[in-house]
Amino acid sequence: MAILVDAKTRVLVQGITGREGAARAGLMQRYGTRIVAGVTPGRGGEVTREIPVFDTVQAATEAVGGIDASVIFVPAPQVRDAALEALQAGIRLLVLVADRVPVYDTLEVLEVADRLGARVIGPNTLGIVSPGQALLGMIGGRARLAEEWFRPGPVGVASRSGGMTSALSSGLSRAGIGQSTIVHVGGDGIVGLPLPRVVELFEADPKTEAIVLFGEIGTSQEEEVADLIAAGKVRKPVFAYIGGAAAKSGMRYSHAGALIEGTTGSHAGKVKRLKEVGAVVVKAIEELPAAVRTSLGVGRRLMTENLQWQTGISLAEEGRLYIRGVPLERLIAGARFSEAIFLLLLGRSPSPTEARLVDAILVASIDHGATPPSTLAARTVASTRASFPAAVASGVLAFSDLHGGAIEGCMDLLHELAEKQRTGKPLPEVVEEAVHASRATKRRLLGIGHRIHSKDPRVEALFGVAREQGLGGVYPPILEALQATAERILNTKLPINVDGAIAALLCELQIPAALGNAFFYMARLPGLIAHVYEERTRMRPMRRIHPTDFEYDGPALEEA
Ligand SMILES: CC(C)(COP(=O)(O)OP(=O)(O)OC[C@H]1O[C@@H](n2cnc3c(N)ncnc32)[C@H](O)[C@@H]1OP(=O)(O)O)[C@@H](O)C(=O)NCCC(=O)NCCS
């Protein structure tokens, strides 16, 4: 729901053939506003932006039926006549866009409107928008930014400044807080619906949960809002920013309505009065979204439209950051990197056992000498003095099925073999079938065999950690049986390799196979970074990098 205008509101544009009227009618219509007719005396029978034009409002209502609202785009001297004509034709909501409307004309229009039970927004207003439903006036600008700036939600916005209406609302939208209706009440000293009247409407609107105001010095609008709160007539939370703190006596400031007489309407007086009754008054406009968010519920969805996509990973809002719902500051204070990775990928915190195993897996792949293709690629690019990220990325781009890419396939195989075993088939039979199938299809058995090692030292270390943590009872034995059977049948040395060991442990941790290789990518990044850093800081640029003709001159090698 919204106040004053919604998707059903049938709208007339007076002055539709004028410069602004024509352009804005098109923009309003494209936004979704139901514009049913336009009026310009002497231009009846024409069509502007596919909208029929009539000579009088009466003729328009007779032709198109009931009209709920009129946006009046006629210059100030003609506003009185146009507004009275609309009121007399039965229209009960007027938006008076023009500035410099003579005060007596405004008073006359408001008096007639009051008598007829009609409402007037403005004069000197940018207009009103109920996000996703209807937009009346010039709000949102000509660049069609309204869709991006104004998003449906539970916050009512009323403002005395046109420009700040959009800035304030778009700031809320950027912070994930949608708006029910946004009203620029108009910059004049006398307006049809000043802040307190709009606040009353928001109070009565079941879909508005909080009210945000942009006030400024001059008039008594903010003080009247405070009176409503004090009298218990407004119970929804009110948040306000009051402009004009820096305005000095004798200074011309902002709108015609920003006029201080004596002490009435001063900045300090408004802030004090609103604070006294419990409204939140912020010092900087950027503080409003966080204040509203705290009041309406941290982490709560505050946009009611169907957003195009969802993510369940993390949330960054003004002053707050969450990973899978856990405040980041809590992770900083108490979680290890591996625990945060587990939480990020799987959506839950790991047990101490799981975290220990993830640590071991990540450490196992952190760096494997200077010869892996990814390391050579990263060093080669670093030697050209390309950017640091470009060099690291080159290393990452060298990962493939053959390099760091066997974990996922091995996990799939282990799951398949475990499933067969679960159906009652003895393990020796299960692995023998797998070896024969691999021979028949000429597809390598992933997780066994190594270019250099006849016994991979990382495997026993990883399985040792798993045993120590009481894990590793299902998948490592399957891999071991597969390895022994393959060696026997294929009659060649096929040690379990690090990919196989990691795959078996990730299966034990019930991590999806699709994330298997990613553990290698994550683990190897620090290694690539170390090589890129050394290349940039220690080696001359554009050197010829021999893949094997190098020696290790780091710290002395310790005993295993
Ligand atoms: C209202 C305003 C936008 C009109 O500007 P404009 O579009 O350039 O004016 P134009 O003269 O081109 O158009 C006015 C049209 O109204 C028509 N008009 C005059 N009296 C009319 C009446 N009683 N009923 C209907 N139409 C009427 C005119 O005939 C004219 O149409 P035409 O050009 O086809 O003859 C401008 O006067 C104004 O006030 N601009 C400032 C707005 C502003 O800043 N507001 C505050 C925001 S914070």
The ligand as a Gaussian input file, in Angstrom:
#p B3LYP/6-31G(d) Opt

LIG

0 1
 C        5.363000      24.826000     -14.435000
 C        6.551000      24.932000     -15.356000
 C        7.372000      23.658000     -15.268000
 C        6.013000      25.092000     -16.782000
 O        7.119000      25.263000     -17.605000
 P        7.052000      24.976000     -19.188000
 O        6.612000      23.589000     -19.425000
 O        8.377000      25.364000     -19.721000
 O        5.946000      26.002000     -19.655000
 P        5.286000      26.082000     -21.087000
 O        4.927000      27.495000     -21.271000
 O        6.133000      25.381000     -22.097000
 O        3.978000      25.183000     -20.922000
 C        2.885000      25.529000     -20.146000
 C        1.653000      25.038000     -20.836000
 O        0.537000      25.173000     -19.944000
 C       -0.554000      25.637000     -20.726000
 N       -1.537000      26.268000     -19.856000
 C       -1.589000      27.538000     -19.409000
 N       -2.675000      27.694000     -18.632000
 C       -3.281000      26.496000     -18.577000
 C       -4.448000      26.037000     -17.914000
 N       -5.189000      26.816000     -17.146000
 N       -4.774000      24.724000     -18.055000
 C       -4.015000      23.914000     -18.822000
 N       -2.936000      24.314000     -19.477000
 C       -2.581000      25.610000     -19.360000
 C        0.060000      26.582000     -21.712000
 O       -0.808000      26.830000     -22.799000
 C        1.301000      25.842000     -22.095000
 O        1.075000      24.900000     -23.131000
 P        1.476000      25.288000     -24.667000
 O        2.934000      25.570000     -24.638000
 O        1.157000      24.060000     -25.447000
 O        0.666000      26.477000     -25.010000
 C        7.474000      26.164000     -15.002000
 O        6.709000      27.331000     -15.124000
 C        8.007000      26.120000     -13.599000
 O        7.417000      26.594000     -12.645000
 N        9.196000      25.526000     -13.455000
 C        9.842000      25.354000     -12.175000
 C        9.294000      24.129000     -11.503000
 C       10.022000      23.809000     -10.237000
 O       11.204000      24.000000     -10.159000
 N        9.285000      23.304000      -9.223000
 C        9.850000      22.991000      -7.933000
 C       10.668000      21.777000      -7.940000
 S       11.649000      21.610000      -6.529000

